[in-house]
């Protein structure tokens, strides 16, 4: 199941909180050789703040199989701080209720069908979380191929914020924005067959709107 972890729930969700840092170490340090901070087999950076929310997928209560981080950009924005050249119009950073999605990863050792299931849970979870908390948009950067496979192929429309550029081993990295709306959420639910993975927006209510 998909869960949200915040600073308020770390004490009761310690396995999941630290587990997502370990999964990030596995996927970003061990598999992709990211040059970021590491401690005791866990990956972290300056955007792991008290304001961050973590979407964590787990099936046994302790083993994290997928995760992503969401942070309000006025308290830290990786895209602005380190990859500003990927954004053509910096006014995107001035918008109210804008959050940044980062550290989206799924255990690469899982079979393809399981990875797809988790991907859909987290991508729909982005919109459900945003609707629940009243965010206007979510911004971030990913390889263009992953932007399409994670979001667009699952019914989530993106606005590109600049042209794709080569970074490191990736030939095409691009910044993009998800404009949050009930229509976006409904479309993603129908496209993926995933309804209310976080339990924040009632599945019956969503289906009623869709119908």
Secondary structure as GFF3:
##gff-version 3
##sequence-region A 1 211
A	DSSP	beta_strand	2	5	.	.	.	ID=ss1
A	DSSP	three_ten_helix	10	12	.	.	.	ID=ss2
A	DSSP	alpha_helix	14	24	.	.	.	ID=ss3
A	DSSP	pi_helix	25	30	.	.	.	ID=ss4
A	DSSP	beta_strand	37	39	.	.	.	ID=ss5
A	DSSP	beta_strand	42	44	.	.	.	ID=ss6
A	DSSP	beta_strand	53	58	.	.	.	ID=ss7
A	DSSP	beta_strand	64	72	.	.	.	ID=ss8
A	DSSP	three_ten_helix	73	75	.	.	.	ID=ss9
A	DSSP	alpha_helix	78	82	.	.	.	ID=ss10
A	DSSP	three_ten_helix	84	86	.	.	.	ID=ss11
A	DSSP	three_ten_helix	90	94	.	.	.	ID=ss12
A	DSSP	beta_strand	98	106	.	.	.	ID=ss13
A	DSSP	alpha_helix	112	133	.	.	.	ID=ss14
A	DSSP	beta_strand	137	143	.	.	.	ID=ss15
A	DSSP	alpha_helix	144	150	.	.	.	ID=ss16
A	DSSP	three_ten_helix	152	154	.	.	.	ID=ss17
A	DSSP	beta_strand	159	160	.	.	.	ID=ss18
A	DSSP	beta_strand	165	167	.	.	.	ID=ss19
A	DSSP	beta_strand	170	179	.	.	.	ID=ss20
A	DSSP	alpha_helix	182	192	.	.	.	ID=ss21
A	DSSP	alpha_helix	203	210	.	.	.	ID=ss22
###
